[in-house]
Amino acid sequence: MTIYTGPVFEMAKRQFSVVADHLQIPEDERDRLLYPKRAITVTIPIHTDDGRTRVFEGYRVQHHLTLGPTKGGTRFAENLNIGEVGALAIWMSWKCALAGLPYGGAKGGVACNPYSLSMRELEAVSRRYMQEMIPFVGPHTDIMAPDMGTNEQVMAWFMDTYSMHQGHAVSEIVTGKPIAVGGTLGRREATGRGIAFLVARAAEKLKLDLGRSSAIVQGFGNVGSISAITLARRYGMTITGLSDHTAAFYDPAGLPLDEIEAYVAAHRVLAGWSKESAIDPNDLLIQTCDVLVPAAVEQVITERNAGRLQCRILAEGANGPTTPEADTILDQRRDEIFVIPDILCNSGGVIVSYFEWVQDLQQLFWTETEVNAKLEKLLDMAFTQVAERAAADGISNRNAAMAIGVGKVRAGKQLRGLFP
Ligand code: NAD
């Protein structure tokens, strides 16, 4: 019996089971590692702008508390459910362990469409969500961060709501805050920068010249836009494809990133930018390119398109973009497509969130150069470990990354023992 159901949780469960088999983890140890420690569900009533009362449902899942507090993003998305949140919390655990951070994974969110809310309504949802979570979170218990549909402003409201309750400013309760209220330099860009850095590491390994290579990026929010911009400006790549939930564009000669950035800054979405380069969003991922970066939602690479991908590197910016069925196909195409799995690829976000928490606890702030240098050092170590483990065990990069993450959590649990 479990409250965690649905395709995304099933995916996390199947991935774990493959790695548990590989690590020969006894059956009776598996549930302890996989199932989250706590799940909290709350109702969030707000006054809407038209004077009605509306109730949203909110969640927070804390996966394990073995190695430190839990850490994870907050997603505002229409069809959010506890199974999806549970899966995202579990992935956070393996991700934090792989990067060597002293955290368990968590995730939370509200089932709402943030784009349909006014600023005042969004603030009401954010504040009431944090208010309901106050008994269950804390700088040494569970630290929140942004995810899809939330941003720095939402984090500032979370921090303010928690701080008002405590009677003093508690900046270390959330990461991904604006710099003016204790955020760190480099956090906003961290996930996308990390993805681009790892693409460059993979390209080095594959002897691919990024200056002569192309990339397609799905999603033009925080992660997608910064990935595209960094791949283009720092590594000289040509961005041939871009999409968001409203439109997809493709031009083999390259898309004008500056122009698109300015358009999205003015209109919030890609829709309406161009008619000539428009492409069916379903076809975007199967266009020829050197680097493909899914940076939007889960389960976009499936058994239907995995065999048709035409990229050399698949850099998983989103969490869970590849289904287990697609993974089996990609495993057979291991020599053609180098996969940078999500728990490695997008770990730049939580790594710099960790730096932000450390700086807030110490009230001692670093320069952006220091932040970026430390970020690259941790990413480089994680990349090397994954590549070595994949080669040593003859397994995919995803299973190697998971084996390292799961192995570290397991070691912590074994050493601490079972209480009482
Ligand atoms: P965001 O809300 O800033 O942006 C999401 C983007 O995806 C938007 O451009 C949206 O239009 C687009 N999108 C939504 N549905 C789509 C669809 N069906 N097809 C194409 N585009 C679609 O969110 P984000 O913070 O950029 O997060 C994106 C992904 O990266 C999520 O999977 C998230 O869990 C993961 N992630 C984010 C961070 C972070 O630091 N923000 C860190 C690690 C992982």
Residues whose N, C-alpha, C, O or C-beta is under 5 A from the ligand:
A	BS01	NAD	P146 D147 M148 G149 T191 Q218 G219 F220 G221 N222 V223 G224 S243 D244 H245 A295 A296 V297 G317 A318 N319 N346 G349
